[in-house]
Amino acid sequence: MLNSESEKDEILTSREAQRLLKIGRTKLWALTKDGSLPAYRIGEGKTSALRYKKTELIRWLDANRIAARRE
């Protein structure tokens, strides 16, 4: 559970999002480009950067969870 408002709305760089999700930059970009991951563009053109909200990435992970099989 998140404790403070700053943690709830923590903004991550692409590199931080990669670390959180344990994926490479190519996969992060593919998921962002196809609209699977919510992202925010900062700036315009070649100098623009992407940012991600930590809570939205956690929500995305939860929504894409694969249920464990019972044996």
Backbone bond lengths (Angstrom), bond angles and torsions (degrees), N, CA, C in turn:
res aa  C-N    CA-C-N  psi(-1)  N-CA   C-N-CA  omega(-1)  CA-C   N-CA-C  phi
1 M - - - 1.451 - - 1.520 108.87 -
2 L 1.327 115.75 137.89 1.459 120.03 -179.81 1.519 109.74 -81.55
3 N 1.334 116.24 139.09 1.453 120.99 -172.80 1.520 115.30 -93.54
4 S 1.310 118.09 -44.70 1.454 119.52 -172.89 1.518 111.53 -116.52
5 E 1.332 115.67 163.81 1.455 120.77 178.35 1.521 110.84 -61.12
6 S 1.342 117.51 -38.70 1.461 119.92 -178.91 1.522 111.05 -63.58
7 E 1.329 118.38 -37.09 1.458 121.05 176.63 1.520 111.18 -68.89
8 K 1.311 117.35 -36.88 1.463 121.21 -178.89 1.521 111.08 -62.33
9 D 1.320 116.77 -40.27 1.459 120.93 -176.17 1.522 112.62 -107.93
10 E 1.325 117.47 25.98 1.460 120.30 -178.53 1.524 109.96 -59.83
11 I 1.321 115.39 130.85 1.458 122.35 179.47 1.522 108.14 -99.90
12 L 1.331 116.09 130.41 1.453 121.56 -177.17 1.526 111.26 -112.06
13 T 1.320 115.83 145.33 1.459 120.82 169.96 1.522 108.08 -75.06
14 S 1.314 115.67 172.74 1.465 119.72 177.14 1.526 110.75 -60.17
15 R 1.309 116.76 -42.37 1.472 120.42 -179.39 1.533 110.66 -63.32
16 E 1.322 117.18 -41.82 1.468 120.42 178.78 1.526 110.74 -66.31
17 A 1.331 116.72 -38.09 1.470 120.56 177.15 1.526 110.44 -64.41
18 Q 1.333 116.84 -39.89 1.470 120.77 176.89 1.522 110.61 -59.73
19 R 1.320 116.43 -44.61 1.468 120.48 -179.64 1.523 111.33 -65.02
20 L 1.332 116.03 -43.12 1.459 119.94 -179.52 1.532 110.85 -61.22
21 L 1.332 116.06 -45.05 1.461 121.09 -176.58 1.526 113.31 -85.95
22 K 1.335 116.26 -9.91 1.474 121.52 -179.01 1.528 111.21 59.66
23 I 1.354 115.51 46.77 1.465 121.73 178.20 1.527 108.82 -132.80
24 G 1.306 116.31 163.14 1.462 122.20 178.38 1.515 112.09 -83.40
25 R 1.335 114.67 171.29 1.471 118.58 -176.83 1.527 112.25 -66.99
26 T 1.340 117.36 -32.97 1.466 119.74 179.52 1.525 110.81 -64.83
27 K 1.321 117.21 -43.52 1.469 121.13 178.91 1.522 110.54 -67.50
28 L 1.336 117.17 -40.94 1.465 120.70 177.92 1.524 110.09 -59.79
29 W 1.326 116.70 -45.68 1.456 120.45 -179.63 1.529 110.69 -64.69
30 A 1.326 117.90 -42.00 1.468 120.80 179.72 1.528 111.04 -61.12
31 L 1.329 117.05 -44.52 1.470 120.87 179.31 1.526 111.58 -66.81
32 T 1.326 116.33 -34.15 1.467 121.19 178.24 1.526 109.91 -71.51
33 K 1.320 115.29 -47.38 1.464 121.16 -176.52 1.523 112.38 -61.49
34 D 1.345 117.02 -39.31 1.472 118.64 -178.54 1.530 112.88 -84.54
35 G 1.337 116.19 2.21 1.461 119.74 174.97 1.519 114.65 87.08
36 S 1.326 117.28 4.20 1.458 120.05 179.58 1.524 111.63 -68.28
37 L 1.330 116.30 -41.84 1.461 121.63 179.76 1.523 110.08 -102.32
38 P 1.321 117.14 131.09 1.463 119.05 176.22 1.528 109.95 -73.91
39 A 1.323 116.98 133.14 1.459 121.83 -178.74 1.526 109.47 -142.89
40 Y 1.311 115.12 164.33 1.463 122.61 -178.90 1.518 108.78 -128.69
41 R 1.330 116.41 129.28 1.460 121.05 179.73 1.523 108.96 -91.02
42 I 1.333 115.16 130.20 1.457 122.39 177.85 1.526 106.87 -110.87
43 G 1.312 117.16 117.81 1.459 121.22 -179.53 1.516 111.62 91.12
44 E 1.334 114.52 -172.12 1.460 120.74 -177.83 1.521 110.47 -134.35
45 G 1.308 115.35 156.22 1.458 120.99 174.23 1.516 114.19 65.46
46 K 1.338 114.80 -149.22 1.463 120.86 -175.17 1.525 113.18 -68.17
47 T 1.318 116.85 -19.02 1.467 119.30 -178.85 1.525 112.61 -93.18
48 S 1.324 117.07 3.01 1.464 119.25 -178.64 1.519 110.67 -73.07
49 A 1.322 115.10 157.35 1.461 121.74 179.17 1.517 108.49 -133.05
50 L 1.322 115.59 157.67 1.457 120.41 177.34 1.519 109.84 -105.33
51 R 1.313 115.17 145.60 1.454 121.96 175.56 1.524 108.09 -131.61
52 Y 1.317 114.32 153.59 1.463 121.69 -177.15 1.519 108.78 -132.20
53 K 1.331 116.82 143.81 1.465 120.61 173.07 1.519 107.87 -88.35
54 K 1.318 115.47 129.25 1.459 120.80 -177.72 1.527 111.01 -57.76
55 T 1.321 117.10 -43.15 1.465 119.95 -178.47 1.524 111.60 -62.44
56 E 1.334 117.28 -35.53 1.464 120.09 179.30 1.522 111.06 -70.95
57 L 1.322 116.96 -35.25 1.464 119.46 177.14 1.529 110.81 -67.83
58 I 1.323 117.07 -40.87 1.469 121.10 177.25 1.531 109.53 -63.55
59 R 1.313 117.33 -42.70 1.466 121.63 177.96 1.525 110.53 -61.46
60 W 1.346 116.75 -40.74 1.457 121.44 178.62 1.530 110.07 -63.36
61 L 1.331 116.59 -43.65 1.462 120.00 177.12 1.525 111.22 -59.10
62 D 1.323 116.40 -46.42 1.466 120.51 -179.96 1.530 111.33 -61.13
63 A 1.332 116.74 -40.05 1.465 120.66 -178.91 1.524 112.08 -69.27
64 N 1.323 117.34 -22.95 1.463 121.66 -177.61 1.524 112.77 -105.64
65 R 1.310 115.81 18.59 1.460 120.96 -179.91 1.531 110.18 -69.18
66 I 1.287 115.26 138.84 1.471 121.29 175.84 1.513 107.22 -97.18
67 A 1.304 116.14 125.53 1.467 120.75 -178.44 1.522 110.29 -67.35
68 A 1.301 114.93 139.08 1.469 120.38 177.41 1.521 109.75 -68.39
69 R 1.326 115.51 141.32 1.463 119.82 177.33 1.511 108.90 -86.77
70 R 1.295 115.18 140.79 1.460 120.21 175.38 1.505 108.81 -90.16
71 E 1.310 114.85 136.78 1.478 118.85 -179.66 1.496 111.19 -109.14
